[in-house]
């Protein structure tokens, strides 16, 4: 590990409109003003973007300055005195608004952005009804060829925010400025359809547009912004845990936004989080339980009848010690905890599992041996502090699109990205070094990197002496590893393995990210252990920009495992083989009906076919689709003597159930990949 740079913490003090403000170096005047509640108008500014200074609305006067300066790009100086609302500044702002209004369509009554339009707000604030130079509307053709994005270039004020967010944040560049002067328009290359220029339908351009030039096509004319009820929630598609603002009107979901500057996503969403929530309005959602009658048909039932039927069937299977329970990474922490408690203390079985195990099993295998907890050691925000990012088995832009924005930003800043993946993924294309390893040889590659780091003296001996155990055993286990032989087996050049090891080992702060491509293979546990060893021997733990960070697949995969929805671990990763751990859990949760490890989901389904499992209770999971071996799974679901399923919809699994019922959506907690409660 390279030596850490010395940093001196110093603050700056300036005066804005007579108010003293203390900020960190690098803070802009706009940020400083807003931090103390002083409003400076902007049209081209978005906190997610680099300063642009195009709209000129944020001009301020600085004592000693030659002319007004854009506050969005002006860095604070110690002792600076700033005035934001002088007579000169107010006239300049009004002049800019008058210019914009001179060609902007006067169609606020039918504009989707009315009431949520920055230009409309500023025209009202600065008293601009019409332009003194008359009205000269634009006459560009509108485009309506995208499933999610509606655009009207005649409403565009050329702030450039859509262009910049697509380039700076998304790293794509669908939009650009075309033509000159009055004919300037923001458009795609050669006026091509958006979907033909690498658009991923994220809607980021819509989220940053300050007027009505870009809108969410699916929610047009549904409701004004001020008419909607706004509820903050968390996206349930992946484990990033993006914060959302769900807007509803008359009992229906209208649109989804993300509050700027809040949550792990800081206002960003992917296509699923922004446009994939329409299932909430579906008429096919289960709102009451069903019960299968003697004729084999499902019919509506009261909750009392459904609960009685479910209790009767589960009680019968409990007597035969033949119950299996399947939880879900789509459920909250509270639901998963109560479900495993029901299984263990009431139904008397440790036959409880969920799809989260596929994501987490390799990490859980390291508990107590390398790391104390199978989760991200660092926060998502910490990624920006890394000099080197090692990404193994993660197609991040597909699996965790919003987290991937941090990696795209790191690549733009010139930081080192090392990608280990057989596929040439989007992140691999951006990498400094792509190790296209042969499938299944990741653990061997990582062992070779460990060997080279130790042989080259790049290990952090002080960190190892203070924090690690078993280092000599690790060194001994690596003696059989040959760099050349490993390179041949992995299908890589030995020089590339050396380069990767040296880049990681010499970094002042190196971060590891891994996902399903690494964990869901035969040697997944060995690969995760090797990654953890890499972090430990180089001292890349316990600091910003370091760590070993597993990216779970489903929204609450982390929480499902934390809560004990595993056949061999109790809540808090207390192993059933740990007598003291079992006692501690029993003291809090109640006496366990069985203290032997239970069956995994696959074993339970096979147990149905073998006659060992008589009843299954499935909550929020859809094994008929998600489990491998679909034919055998469906046969098991058909043969189960009794099947209870709780889900939002009559899923492929629920269609086999004796009692399919609705799954509630309570106000409760989950954990994202970085262990944050959401």
C-alpha positions as CSV (number, residue, x, y, z in Angstrom):
1,X,0.0,0.0,0.0
2,X,1.3,3.4,-0.9
3,X,1.7,6.0,1.9
4,X,-1.3,8.2,2.5
5,X,-1.1,11.9,1.6
6,X,-1.0,14.4,4.4
7,X,-4.2,16.6,4.4
8,X,-4.7,19.8,6.2
9,X,-8.3,20.7,7.1
10,X,-8.9,24.4,6.7
11,X,-12.1,26.4,6.3
12,X,-12.9,29.6,4.6
13,X,-15.1,32.4,5.9
14,X,-16.9,34.8,3.5
15,X,-19.8,37.3,3.8
16,X,-22.9,36.9,1.6
17,X,-25.6,39.6,1.8
18,X,-24.2,40.6,5.2
19,X,-24.2,37.1,6.6
20,X,-21.0,35.3,7.6
21,X,-20.6,31.8,6.1
22,X,-17.9,29.3,6.9
23,X,-17.3,26.6,4.2
24,X,-14.7,24.1,3.1
25,X,-12.3,24.9,0.4
26,X,-13.7,24.2,-3.1
27,X,-17.2,25.2,-2.2
28,X,-18.9,27.5,-4.7
29,X,-20.6,30.7,-3.8
30,X,-23.9,29.2,-4.9
31,X,-23.4,26.2,-2.5
32,X,-22.4,28.5,0.3
33,X,-25.4,30.8,-0.2
34,X,-27.9,27.9,-0.3
35,X,-26.3,26.4,2.8
36,X,-27.5,29.4,4.9
37,X,-30.8,29.8,3.1
38,X,-29.9,32.5,0.7
39,X,-31.6,31.8,-2.6
40,X,-29.9,32.5,-5.9
41,X,-31.9,31.6,-9.0
42,X,-30.5,29.1,-11.5
43,X,-31.6,27.4,-14.7
44,X,-28.6,25.5,-15.9
45,X,-27.4,24.3,-12.5
46,X,-28.0,20.8,-11.1
47,X,-26.0,19.6,-8.0
48,X,-25.3,16.4,-9.8
49,X,-23.5,18.2,-12.6
50,X,-20.3,20.1,-13.0
51,X,-20.6,24.0,-13.1
52,X,-21.6,25.3,-16.5
53,X,-22.4,29.0,-16.0
54,X,-24.6,29.2,-19.2
55,X,-27.9,30.7,-18.0
56,X,-26.3,33.7,-16.2
57,X,-29.2,33.9,-13.8
58,X,-26.9,33.1,-10.9
59,X,-24.7,36.2,-11.4
60,X,-23.6,37.9,-8.2
61,X,-21.4,40.9,-7.4
62,X,-18.1,40.4,-5.5
63,X,-16.5,43.5,-3.8
64,X,-13.3,44.2,-5.7
65,X,-14.5,42.2,-8.8
66,X,-14.5,43.7,-12.2
67,X,-17.9,42.4,-13.3
68,X,-20.8,40.2,-12.1
69,X,-19.7,36.5,-11.9
70,X,-21.7,33.2,-12.1
71,X,-22.0,31.9,-8.5
72,X,-22.4,28.3,-9.7
73,X,-18.8,28.3,-10.9
74,X,-17.2,30.8,-8.6
75,X,-15.2,29.2,-5.8
76,X,-15.3,30.8,-2.3
77,X,-12.4,32.8,-1.1
78,X,-11.4,33.7,2.4
79,X,-12.7,37.1,3.3
80,X,-14.8,37.4,0.1
81,X,-17.8,39.8,0.3
82,X,-20.7,38.8,-2.0
83,X,-23.9,40.6,-2.9
84,X,-26.7,38.6,-4.6
85,X,-29.5,41.1,-5.0
86,X,-28.1,44.4,-5.9
87,X,-30.1,46.6,-8.3
88,X,-27.7,45.8,-11.1
89,X,-28.0,42.0,-10.5
90,X,-31.8,42.1,-10.4
91,X,-31.9,44.0,-13.7
92,X,-29.6,41.5,-15.3
93,X,-31.7,38.6,-14.2
94,X,-34.9,40.2,-15.4
95,X,-33.2,40.8,-18.8
96,X,-32.3,37.2,-19.1
97,X,-35.8,36.1,-18.3
98,X,-37.2,38.5,-20.8
99,X,-35.0,37.1,-23.5
100,X,-36.1,33.5,-22.7
101,X,-39.8,34.5,-22.6
102,X,-39.4,36.1,-26.0
103,X,-39.4,32.7,-27.8
104,X,-40.9,30.4,-25.1
105,X,-44.3,29.0,-25.8
106,X,-47.1,30.6,-23.9
107,X,-48.9,27.4,-23.2
108,X,-48.6,26.9,-19.5
109,X,-52.3,25.7,-19.1
110,X,-51.5,22.6,-21.1
111,X,-47.8,22.2,-20.3
112,X,-46.9,19.1,-18.2
113,X,-44.4,21.2,-16.2
114,X,-46.7,24.0,-15.1
115,X,-46.4,24.5,-11.4
116,X,-43.1,22.7,-11.4
117,X,-41.3,24.9,-14.0
118,X,-38.3,27.0,-13.0
119,X,-38.8,29.5,-15.8
120,X,-42.4,30.0,-14.8
121,X,-41.4,30.6,-11.2
122,X,-38.8,33.1,-12.0
123,X,-41.0,35.0,-14.5
124,X,-43.5,35.4,-11.7
125,X,-40.8,36.4,-9.2
126,X,-39.2,39.0,-11.4
127,X,-42.5,40.3,-12.9
128,X,-42.0,39.2,-16.5
129,X,-45.4,38.7,-18.2
130,X,-44.3,39.3,-21.8
131,X,-41.0,40.2,-23.4
132,X,-40.5,43.9,-24.4
133,X,-39.2,42.6,-27.8
134,X,-42.4,40.7,-28.6
135,X,-42.9,37.0,-29.0
136,X,-41.1,35.0,-31.6
137,X,-42.0,31.3,-31.0
138,X,-39.8,28.5,-32.2
139,X,-41.2,26.1,-34.9
140,X,-39.3,22.9,-34.4
141,X,-41.0,19.6,-35.1
142,X,-41.9,17.7,-31.9
143,X,-40.7,14.1,-31.4
144,X,-42.8,11.4,-29.9
145,X,-40.8,8.2,-30.8
146,X,-39.6,7.1,-27.4
147,X,-41.6,4.9,-25.0
148,X,-40.7,6.8,-21.9
149,X,-39.5,10.3,-22.9
150,X,-41.7,13.0,-24.6
151,X,-39.9,16.0,-25.9
152,X,-40.9,19.4,-27.3
153,X,-37.9,21.3,-28.5
154,X,-40.0,24.5,-28.8
155,X,-40.1,24.7,-25.0
156,X,-36.3,24.2,-24.6
157,X,-34.3,27.0,-23.1
158,X,-30.9,25.5,-24.1
159,X,-29.7,25.2,-20.5
160,X,-27.8,22.1,-21.6
161,X,-28.6,20.1,-18.5
162,X,-29.9,17.1,-20.4
163,X,-26.8,17.1,-22.6
164,X,-24.5,17.2,-19.5
165,X,-26.3,14.7,-17.3
166,X,-26.2,12.1,-20.1
167,X,-22.5,12.7,-20.6
168,X,-21.2,13.5,-17.1
169,X,-23.4,11.2,-15.0
170,X,-24.5,8.5,-17.3
171,X,-21.3,8.4,-19.4
172,X,-23.3,8.0,-22.7
173,X,-23.9,11.2,-24.6
174,X,-27.2,10.8,-26.4
175,X,-27.8,14.6,-26.6
176,X,-25.9,17.5,-28.1
177,X,-26.3,21.0,-29.5
178,X,-27.1,21.3,-33.2
179,X,-27.1,24.3,-35.5
180,X,-26.3,27.9,-34.4
181,X,-27.9,31.1,-33.1
182,X,-31.7,31.2,-33.1
183,X,-31.8,27.8,-34.9
184,X,-29.9,26.0,-32.1
185,X,-31.6,22.9,-30.9
186,X,-30.7,20.1,-28.5
187,X,-31.0,16.9,-30.5
188,X,-29.5,13.5,-31.1
189,X,-26.8,12.9,-33.6
190,X,-28.2,13.2,-37.2
191,X,-31.7,13.7,-35.6
192,X,-31.8,9.9,-35.0
193,X,-34.4,8.4,-32.6
194,X,-33.2,8.3,-29.0
195,X,-33.2,4.5,-28.9
196,X,-30.8,4.5,-31.8
197,X,-28.1,6.4,-30.0
198,X,-27.4,4.1,-27.0
199,X,-30.2,5.6,-24.8
200,X,-30.9,3.3,-21.8
201,X,-34.2,4.9,-21.0
202,X,-33.1,6.0,-17.6
203,X,-35.0,9.3,-17.8
204,X,-32.2,11.3,-16.2
205,X,-32.6,14.0,-18.9
206,X,-36.3,14.3,-17.9
207,X,-35.3,14.6,-14.2
208,X,-33.0,17.5,-14.8
209,X,-35.0,19.5,-17.3
210,X,-36.1,22.8,-15.6
211,X,-39.0,23.4,-18.0
212,X,-41.4,21.3,-20.0
213,X,-39.1,20.4,-22.9
214,X,-38.7,16.8,-21.6
215,X,-41.4,14.9,-19.8
216,X,-42.3,11.4,-18.7
217,X,-44.4,10.2,-21.5
218,X,-46.4,7.6,-19.5
219,X,-47.6,10.2,-17.0
220,X,-48.5,13.0,-19.3
221,X,-51.7,14.8,-18.4
222,X,-52.2,12.5,-15.4
223,X,-52.0,15.2,-12.7
224,X,-50.2,18.4,-11.9
225,X,-47.3,18.3,-9.5
226,X,-49.1,20.2,-6.8
227,X,-52.2,17.9,-7.1
228,X,-50.3,14.8,-6.2
229,X,-49.8,13.2,-2.8
230,X,-46.0,12.6,-2.3
231,X,-44.6,9.7,-0.4
232,X,-41.0,8.9,0.1
233,X,-40.1,5.3,-0.3
234,X,-37.3,3.0,-1.5
235,X,-37.0,1.3,-4.9
236,X,-37.5,-2.4,-4.6
237,X,-35.8,-3.6,-7.8
238,X,-32.1,-4.0,-6.7
239,X,-30.0,-3.8,-3.6
240,X,-28.8,-0.2,-4.1
241,X,-31.8,1.1,-2.2
242,X,-32.5,4.3,-4.2
243,X,-34.7,6.8,-2.5
244,X,-37.9,7.6,-4.4
245,X,-40.7,10.1,-4.3
246,X,-43.9,8.4,-5.4
247,X,-46.6,10.7,-6.6
248,X,-50.2,9.5,-6.5
249,X,-53.5,11.1,-7.5
250,X,-56.9,9.8,-6.8
251,X,-55.5,6.5,-5.5
252,X,-53.3,5.8,-8.6
253,X,-49.5,6.1,-9.0
254,X,-48.8,9.0,-11.4
255,X,-45.1,9.3,-11.5
256,X,-41.9,8.5,-9.7
257,X,-39.1,11.0,-8.9
258,X,-36.0,11.1,-6.8
259,X,-35.3,13.9,-4.4
260,X,-32.1,15.7,-5.5
261,X,-29.3,15.4,-3.0
262,X,-31.0,12.7,-0.8
263,X,-30.3,9.1,-0.3
264,X,-27.7,6.8,-1.7
265,X,-28.8,7.8,-5.3
266,X,-28.6,11.6,-4.8
267,X,-31.5,12.2,-7.2
268,X,-30.6,9.6,-9.8
269,X,-32.7,6.6,-10.9
270,X,-32.5,3.9,-13.5
271,X,-35.1,2.9,-16.0
272,X,-36.7,0.4,-13.6
273,X,-36.8,2.8,-10.7
274,X,-38.3,5.7,-12.7
275,X,-40.5,3.9,-15.2
276,X,-41.0,0.4,-13.9
277,X,-43.4,1.0,-11.1
278,X,-46.7,0.7,-13.1
279,X,-47.4,-2.7,-11.5
280,X,-48.6,-0.8,-8.5
281,X,-51.7,0.2,-10.5
282,X,-52.3,-3.2,-11.9
283,X,-55.9,-4.7,-11.7
284,X,-54.3,-8.1,-11.4
285,X,-52.9,-7.5,-7.9
286,X,-54.3,-9.8,-5.2
287,X,-56.3,-7.8,-2.7
288,X,-58.0,-10.7,-0.9
289,X,-57.2,-14.4,-0.2
290,X,-58.3,-17.3,-2.4
291,X,-58.9,-20.9,-1.3
292,X,-58.9,-23.9,-3.5
293,X,-62.1,-25.8,-3.3
294,X,-62.9,-29.6,-3.7
295,X,-63.4,-28.9,-7.4
296,X,-59.8,-27.8,-7.7
297,X,-60.8,-24.2,-8.5
298,X,-59.6,-21.1,-6.6
299,X,-62.4,-19.0,-5.2
300,X,-62.4,-15.8,-3.0
301,X,-62.5,-16.3,0.7
302,X,-62.6,-14.3,3.9
303,X,-59.4,-13.8,5.8
304,X,-60.7,-15.9,8.7
305,X,-61.5,-18.8,6.4
306,X,-58.1,-18.5,4.6
307,X,-56.2,-18.3,7.9
308,X,-58.1,-21.3,9.3
309,X,-57.3,-23.3,6.2
310,X,-53.6,-22.4,6.2
311,X,-53.2,-23.1,9.9
312,X,-54.9,-26.5,9.5
313,X,-52.7,-27.6,6.7
314,X,-49.4,-26.4,8.3
315,X,-50.3,-27.9,11.6
316,X,-50.9,-31.3,10.0
317,X,-47.5,-31.1,8.3
318,X,-45.8,-29.9,11.5
319,X,-46.9,-33.0,13.3
320,X,-45.1,-35.0,10.6
321,X,-42.0,-32.7,10.9
322,X,-42.5,-32.1,7.2
323,X,-42.8,-28.3,6.8
324,X,-40.7,-26.0,4.5
325,X,-40.8,-22.2,4.6
326,X,-39.5,-20.0,1.8
327,X,-38.9,-16.3,2.5
328,X,-38.0,-13.5,0.1
329,X,-35.5,-10.8,-0.5
330,X,-38.5,-8.7,-1.6
331,X,-39.9,-8.7,1.9
332,X,-39.0,-6.3,4.7
333,X,-36.7,-7.0,7.6
334,X,-39.7,-7.3,10.0
335,X,-41.6,-9.7,7.7
336,X,-38.5,-11.9,7.2
337,X,-37.7,-11.9,10.9
338,X,-41.3,-12.9,11.9
339,X,-41.4,-15.6,9.2
340,X,-38.2,-17.3,10.3
341,X,-39.4,-17.0,13.9
342,X,-42.7,-18.6,13.0
343,X,-40.8,-21.4,11.2
344,X,-38.4,-22.1,14.1
345,X,-40.5,-21.4,17.3
346,X,-44.0,-22.4,16.1
347,X,-43.6,-24.8,13.2
348,X,-40.5,-26.3,14.8
349,X,-38.3,-26.4,11.7
350,X,-35.1,-24.8,10.3
351,X,-36.3,-25.5,6.8
352,X,-36.3,-21.9,5.9
353,X,-34.5,-20.3,2.9
354,X,-34.8,-17.6,0.3
355,X,-33.3,-16.7,-3.1
356,X,-31.1,-14.3,-1.2
357,X,-28.9,-17.2,-0.2
358,X,-27.7,-17.5,-3.8
359,X,-26.3,-14.0,-3.6
360,X,-25.0,-14.2,-0.1
361,X,-23.8,-17.8,0.5
362,X,-20.3,-17.2,-0.6
363,X,-20.0,-14.1,1.6
364,X,-21.6,-15.9,4.6
365,X,-18.9,-18.6,4.2
366,X,-16.3,-16.1,5.2
367,X,-18.0,-15.1,8.5
368,X,-15.7,-15.7,11.4
369,X,-12.8,-16.7,9.1
370,X,-11.9,-13.4,7.4
371,X,-14.7,-10.9,8.0
372,X,-17.1,-10.6,10.8
373,X,-20.1,-9.7,8.7
374,X,-21.1,-10.7,5.1
375,X,-21.9,-7.3,3.7
376,X,-20.2,-4.2,2.2
377,X,-17.6,-2.9,4.6
378,X,-17.9,0.6,3.2
379,X,-20.7,2.9,2.0
380,X,-21.5,3.7,-1.6
381,X,-20.3,7.3,-1.0
382,X,-16.9,6.0,-0.1
383,X,-16.3,4.7,-3.6
384,X,-15.4,8.2,-4.7
385,X,-12.4,8.1,-2.4
386,X,-10.8,5.1,-4.0
387,X,-7.8,5.4,-6.3
388,X,-8.2,1.9,-7.6
389,X,-11.4,-0.1,-8.0
390,X,-11.3,-3.9,-8.5
391,X,-14.6,-5.1,-9.8
392,X,-15.1,-8.9,-10.0
393,X,-18.1,-10.7,-11.5
394,X,-20.3,-7.6,-11.6
395,X,-22.1,-6.3,-14.6
396,X,-22.7,-3.2,-12.6
397,X,-24.5,-1.0,-15.2
398,X,-27.1,-3.8,-15.6
399,X,-27.4,-5.2,-12.1
400,X,-26.9,-2.0,-10.0
401,X,-27.2,0.9,-12.5
402,X,-27.2,3.8,-10.0
403,X,-24.3,2.5,-8.1
404,X,-22.5,2.1,-11.4
405,X,-22.7,5.8,-11.8
406,X,-19.9,6.1,-9.2
407,X,-17.7,3.8,-11.3
408,X,-18.5,5.8,-14.5
409,X,-17.5,8.9,-12.6
410,X,-14.3,7.3,-11.4
411,X,-13.4,6.4,-14.9
412,X,-14.0,9.9,-16.1
413,X,-11.8,11.2,-13.4
414,X,-9.0,9.0,-14.6
415,X,-9.0,6.5,-11.7
416,X,-7.9,2.9,-12.2
417,X,-10.6,0.4,-12.8
418,X,-9.7,-3.3,-12.9
419,X,-12.5,-5.6,-14.1
420,X,-12.5,-9.4,-13.7
421,X,-15.2,-10.8,-15.9
422,X,-15.4,-13.2,-18.8
423,X,-17.8,-10.8,-20.5
424,X,-17.0,-7.5,-22.1
425,X,-19.5,-5.6,-20.1
426,X,-20.1,-1.9,-20.2
427,X,-17.9,-1.4,-17.2
428,X,-15.2,-3.6,-18.7
429,X,-15.2,-1.4,-21.8
430,X,-14.4,1.6,-19.5
431,X,-11.8,-0.3,-17.4
432,X,-8.1,0.5,-17.3
433,X,-7.5,-3.3,-17.3
434,X,-10.0,-6.0,-18.2
435,X,-9.1,-9.5,-17.1
436,X,-11.3,-11.7,-19.3
437,X,-10.9,-14.7,-17.0
438,X,-12.1,-18.1,-18.1
439,X,-15.4,-18.9,-16.3
440,X,-14.9,-20.6,-12.9
441,X,-11.2,-19.7,-12.5
442,X,-11.6,-16.4,-10.6
443,X,-10.4,-17.9,-7.3
444,X,-7.2,-19.1,-9.0
445,X,-6.6,-15.7,-10.6
446,X,-7.0,-14.0,-7.2
447,X,-4.6,-16.5,-5.6
448,X,-2.0,-15.6,-8.2
449,X,-2.5,-11.9,-7.5
450,X,-2.0,-12.6,-3.8
451,X,1.2,-14.5,-4.5
452,X,2.6,-11.7,-6.6
453,X,1.7,-9.0,-4.1
454,X,3.5,-11.0,-1.3
455,X,6.5,-11.9,-3.6
456,X,6.8,-8.2,-4.6
457,X,6.7,-6.9,-1.0
458,X,3.5,-4.9,-1.5
459,X,1.8,-6.3,1.6
460,X,1.2,-3.9,4.5
461,X,3.2,-5.6,7.2
462,X,2.2,-3.1,9.9
463,X,-1.5,-3.5,9.2
464,X,-1.1,-7.3,9.1
465,X,0.7,-7.4,12.5
466,X,-1.9,-5.2,14.1
467,X,-5.1,-6.6,12.6
468,X,-4.7,-10.0,11.0
469,X,-4.2,-13.6,12.1
470,X,-3.1,-16.6,10.0
471,X,-0.9,-14.6,7.7
472,X,1.8,-17.3,7.7
473,X,-0.7,-20.0,6.9
474,X,-1.9,-17.9,3.9
475,X,1.6,-17.5,2.6
476,X,2.2,-21.2,3.0
477,X,-1.0,-22.0,1.1
478,X,0.1,-19.9,-1.8
479,X,3.4,-21.6,-2.3
480,X,1.8,-24.1,-4.7
481,X,0.4,-21.3,-6.8
482,X,2.5,-20.6,-10.0
483,X,1.8,-17.3,-11.7
484,X,2.5,-18.7,-15.2
485,X,0.4,-21.8,-14.6
486,X,-2.5,-19.7,-13.2
487,X,-2.3,-17.4,-16.2
488,X,-2.6,-20.3,-18.6
489,X,-5.5,-21.9,-16.7
490,X,-7.3,-18.5,-16.5
491,X,-6.7,-17.7,-20.2
492,X,-4.8,-14.5,-19.4
493,X,-1.3,-13.1,-19.9
494,X,0.9,-13.4,-16.8
495,X,1.9,-9.8,-17.3
496,X,-1.7,-8.6,-17.0
497,X,-2.1,-10.5,-13.7
498,X,1.1,-8.9,-12.4
499,X,-0.1,-5.5,-13.5
500,X,-3.5,-5.9,-11.7
501,X,-1.8,-7.1,-8.5
502,X,0.7,-4.1,-8.6
503,X,-2.0,-1.6,-9.3
504,X,-4.1,-2.8,-6.4
505,X,-1.2,-3.4,-4.1
506,X,0.4,0.1,-4.6
507,X,-2.8,2.1,-4.3
508,X,-3.2,4.5,-1.4
509,X,-6.9,3.4,-1.3
510,X,-8.2,0.4,-3.2
511,X,-11.8,-0.8,-3.2
512,X,-13.2,-4.2,-4.1
513,X,-16.7,-4.8,-5.6
514,X,-18.0,-8.2,-6.4
515,X,-21.4,-9.6,-7.4
516,X,-23.3,-12.7,-8.6
517,X,-20.9,-13.5,-11.4
518,X,-18.3,-14.3,-8.8
519,X,-20.5,-15.7,-6.0
520,X,-22.8,-18.0,-8.0
521,X,-20.1,-20.5,-9.1
522,X,-18.6,-23.6,-7.6
523,X,-15.6,-21.8,-6.2
524,X,-17.5,-18.7,-5.1
525,X,-16.7,-19.0,-1.4
526,X,-13.0,-19.4,-2.2
527,X,-13.1,-16.4,-4.5
528,X,-14.7,-14.2,-1.9
529,X,-12.2,-15.4,0.7
530,X,-9.4,-14.5,-1.7
531,X,-10.8,-11.0,-2.3
532,X,-11.0,-10.5,1.5
533,X,-7.4,-11.7,1.9
534,X,-6.4,-9.1,-0.8
535,X,-7.9,-6.3,1.2
536,X,-6.4,-7.5,4.5
537,X,-2.8,-8.0,3.4
538,X,-2.7,-4.6,1.7
539,X,-4.4,-2.8,4.5
540,X,-7.3,-1.8,2.4
541,X,-9.9,-2.0,5.1
542,X,-11.4,0.4,7.6
543,X,-10.8,3.6,5.6
544,X,-12.8,5.6,3.0
545,X,-12.2,4.3,-0.5
546,X,-11.2,0.8,0.6
547,X,-13.0,-2.3,1.7
548,X,-14.5,-5.4,0.2
549,X,-18.1,-4.8,-1.0
550,X,-20.5,-7.5,-2.1
551,X,-23.3,-6.3,-4.2
552,X,-26.5,-8.3,-3.4
553,X,-28.9,-8.9,-6.2
554,X,-32.4,-8.3,-4.8
555,X,-33.7,-5.4,-2.9
556,X,-33.5,-6.9,0.6
557,X,-31.2,-9.8,0.0
558,X,-29.0,-8.4,2.8
559,X,-31.8,-8.0,5.2
560,X,-33.3,-11.5,4.5
561,X,-30.0,-13.1,5.5
562,X,-29.4,-10.7,8.4
563,X,-32.8,-11.7,9.8
564,X,-32.0,-15.4,9.7
565,X,-33.8,-16.6,6.6
566,X,-31.1,-19.3,6.1
567,X,-31.3,-23.0,7.0
568,X,-28.1,-23.0,8.9
569,X,-27.9,-19.5,10.5
570,X,-30.1,-17.7,13.0
571,X,-30.6,-14.0,13.0
572,X,-27.3,-12.1,13.2
573,X,-25.5,-15.0,11.6
574,X,-25.5,-17.1,14.7
575,X,-24.7,-20.6,13.4
576,X,-26.9,-23.4,14.5
577,X,-23.7,-25.2,15.4
578,X,-22.8,-22.4,17.8
579,X,-24.3,-23.5,21.2
580,X,-23.7,-20.1,22.8
581,X,-25.2,-18.3,19.8
582,X,-28.3,-20.5,19.8
583,X,-28.8,-19.7,23.5
584,X,-28.5,-16.0,22.9
585,X,-31.1,-16.1,20.1
586,X,-33.5,-18.3,22.1
587,X,-33.3,-15.8,25.0
588,X,-34.6,-13.1,22.6
589,X,-36.8,-15.0,20.2
590,X,-38.1,-18.1,22.1
591,X,-37.2,-21.8,22.2
592,X,-36.3,-23.4,18.9
593,X,-38.2,-26.5,17.9
594,X,-35.2,-28.0,16.2
595,X,-31.5,-27.2,16.5
596,X,-30.2,-29.0,13.5
597,X,-29.6,-27.2,10.2
598,X,-32.5,-27.3,7.8
599,X,-33.0,-27.7,4.1
600,X,-32.2,-25.2,1.4
601,X,-34.9,-24.2,-1.1
602,X,-33.8,-26.7,-3.6
603,X,-33.6,-29.5,-1.0
604,X,-37.1,-28.6,0.2
605,X,-38.5,-28.9,-3.3
606,X,-36.7,-32.2,-3.8
607,X,-38.0,-33.2,-0.4
608,X,-41.6,-32.8,-1.7
609,X,-40.8,-35.2,-4.5
610,X,-39.2,-37.6,-2.0
611,X,-42.2,-37.4,0.4
612,X,-40.1,-35.8,3.2
613,X,-41.9,-32.4,2.9
614,X,-45.6,-32.3,3.0
615,X,-46.4,-28.6,3.2
616,X,-44.7,-25.4,1.9
617,X,-45.3,-21.9,3.0
618,X,-43.9,-19.4,0.4
619,X,-43.9,-15.7,1.0
620,X,-42.9,-13.2,-1.7
621,X,-40.8,-15.8,-3.7
622,X,-41.6,-17.3,-7.0
623,X,-39.6,-20.5,-7.3
624,X,-41.5,-21.7,-10.3
625,X,-39.6,-19.0,-12.2
626,X,-36.5,-18.2,-10.1
627,X,-35.3,-21.8,-9.3
628,X,-33.1,-23.8,-11.6
629,X,-34.7,-27.0,-13.1
630,X,-38.1,-25.5,-13.8
631,X,-39.7,-28.8,-14.8
632,X,-38.7,-30.5,-11.4
633,X,-39.8,-27.4,-9.5
634,X,-43.2,-27.3,-11.1
635,X,-43.6,-31.0,-10.5
636,X,-42.8,-30.5,-6.8
637,X,-45.3,-27.6,-6.5
638,X,-48.0,-29.8,-8.1
639,X,-47.2,-32.7,-5.8
640,X,-47.1,-30.7,-2.5
641,X,-49.8,-31.9,-0.2
642,X,-50.4,-28.4,1.0
643,X,-49.1,-25.1,-0.4
644,X,-49.6,-21.6,1.0
645,X,-48.3,-18.6,-1.1
646,X,-48.4,-14.9,-0.2
647,X,-47.6,-12.6,-3.0
648,X,-48.7,-9.4,-4.7
649,X,-49.9,-11.3,-7.7
650,X,-51.2,-14.7,-8.6
651,X,-47.7,-15.7,-9.6
652,X,-46.6,-18.9,-11.4
653,X,-46.0,-20.4,-8.0
654,X,-49.3,-19.1,-6.5
655,X,-51.3,-20.8,-9.2
656,X,-50.4,-24.1,-7.6
657,X,-51.4,-23.0,-4.1
658,X,-54.2,-24.2,-1.9
659,X,-54.3,-20.8,-0.2
660,X,-52.8,-17.9,-2.3
661,X,-53.2,-14.6,-0.5
662,X,-52.2,-11.0,-0.8
663,X,-48.8,-9.8,0.5
664,X,-49.1,-6.5,2.4
665,X,-46.9,-3.4,1.7
666,X,-46.2,-2.1,5.2
667,X,-44.2,0.8,6.4
668,X,-41.1,-1.1,7.4
669,X,-37.4,-1.4,7.0
670,X,-35.0,-3.1,4.7
671,X,-31.2,-3.1,4.2
672,X,-29.4,-2.2,1.1
673,X,-26.1,-3.7,-0.1
674,X,-24.1,-1.3,2.1
675,X,-26.1,-2.2,5.2
676,X,-27.9,1.1,5.4
677,X,-31.4,0.8,6.9
678,X,-33.9,2.1,4.4
